[in-house]
């Protein structure tokens, strides 16, 4: 059985990574807005979004290695686990290199459909080669990082990523003043190179059997991963129909400046979301291990994970929505309506998406991907069709709302399907104290937003943030402290066994 200390360390390191990443993200985008302007930030966001379309060529291998490395290490088959890492890395590097070379002329033709201003169009086209190279490096690195996770050393990967965030920020500060957007591209390349080198070094420490240079491709591991990765490929394709398509529609129907603020809102929401999601992702290798060693425990793990996520999301999400105007003043130097509205919509979409994480990652760990695939296909198709139709009729905000609805709908499909398969009743997941917490959080958010409007002209940044947060906490504190999940958390840290077993 996996040691509790290892799971705790992985989760804590993941949270630390996200915290450091959040601080560097705040400083980076605040600096870019001041140094380059909103339109240039919009160009950068759009180029990265269109470039990510090439991720379909990674065959899903980067995500699948976490399962197969963990699985074969649990079976005490280290040589085979090493062959999985080598085969996946060589495959992704080769296939993606060919795909990116072929994608370059296509991307150059697509950008004029999304950028009207000739000067910004020229800047965007200049960025494409750098974005493609950076994407290739980070995609290959993704295989190595997933392999580290499969070795159940999420903590080491998290330290590498956190250090990379600091390096990226420092390079942007050093290179952007003299070179503009191209300087930002240089910073991105240096960041990608650091992630590759550090991930390779960590993995060599964990799996010394890895060759330094001459890596081999083996047919047997590739065939084992193929059926699993083909399903992942469908998921990867459908994910391209979410964020990249949404950014393209926002640029088309709202302009580059609007896209810049939507990008900031999306980055902020994802960073806060990652505080929960990244730590929860640390249990994926545990699920793969338990599938091999203690499958009867998985149902209890799901219920505990779901109730814990519900407790955190209901307590935190309304507070974050309430703080959006304050964060806008702090980050953008004014209350920017596009940023605040987008943040509210995306908080609801992406945080409710977290409710599907226990089922989603349980499916990943066990290899049962059917409902994950179905949900992603539905999300992508709805986002493209409804986003274009409603965006052309009502503008950029409709596009963002469609994205949130797509995410919530697909997440509900995954969660409900898993609960039916496991025979889990709704009453096991949502109880009276949780309903009370939901009501208190809604009331606290409404009161906090009212305090924000009153405090803005009367107090400074610090006082305003304290007032908004204080009012919310005062209303929600009692239901949070009296909730049974809190006792489960305390019992988890006292026990030497497994995560909290809520009944």
Secondary structure, 3 states (H helix, E strand, C coil): CCCHHHHHHHHHHHHHHHHHHHHHHHHHHHHHHHHCCHHHHHHHHHHHHHHHHHHHHHCCHHHHHHHHHHHHHHCCCHHHHHHHHHHHHHHHHHHHHHHHHHHHHHHHHHHHHHCCCHHHHHHHHHHHHHHHHHHHHHHHHHHHHHHHHHCCCHHHHHHHHHHHHHHHHHHHHHHHHHHCHHHHHHHHHHHHHHHHHHHHHHHHHHCCCCCCCCCCCCHHHHHHHHHHHHHHHHHHHHHHCCHHHHHHHHHHHHCHHHHHHHHHHHHHHHHHHHHHHHHHHCCHHHHHHHHHHCHHHHHHHHHHHHHHHHHHHHHHHHHHHHHHHHHHHHHHCCCCHHHHHHHHHHHHHHHHHHHHHHHHHHHHHHCCCHHHHHHHHHHHHHHHHHHHHHHHHHCHHHHHHHHHHHHHHHHHHHHHHHHHHHCCCHHHHCCHHHHHHHHHHHHHHHHHHHHHHHHCCCCCHHHHHHHHHHHHHHHHHHHHHCCHHHHHHHHHHHCCCCCCCCC
